[in-house]
Amino acid sequence: MSLDFAILAADGSPAESIPLSMPLHQKLMTDASELRLTQFLRFQEYYQDVKIAPDELAAISRDVDTLLATSSNSASHIFLTKLNRLISAAVADRKPLQAIAD
């Protein structure tokens, strides 16, 4: 079971996605809470779907950049780098970013 971050295709299936494990989710949420990254904390519930509209992606991206700059954990760094790429793709395609409890 993972929380999948995705951009959906026209048919509703994930066109691009990256999984987030529960242990890494807990670490990132702890870090985001300590840094008061309110936009990233929208993903706080591991078993809840979240949809981020295209006009909200810049705020999420700033929070991801802050987490990247302060992270010393390699797993966090790898995930956040992939998430940043996914956010950039969503911005370019003017599509929402989805967090899907899978």
Protein Blocks (a to p, Z undefined) as FASTA:
>chain_A
ZZddddddfkopafbdcdddfklmmmmmmmmmmnopaklmmmmpmkbccdddfklmmmmm
mmmmmmmmmpcbfklmmmmmmmmmmmmmmmmnopacddddZZ
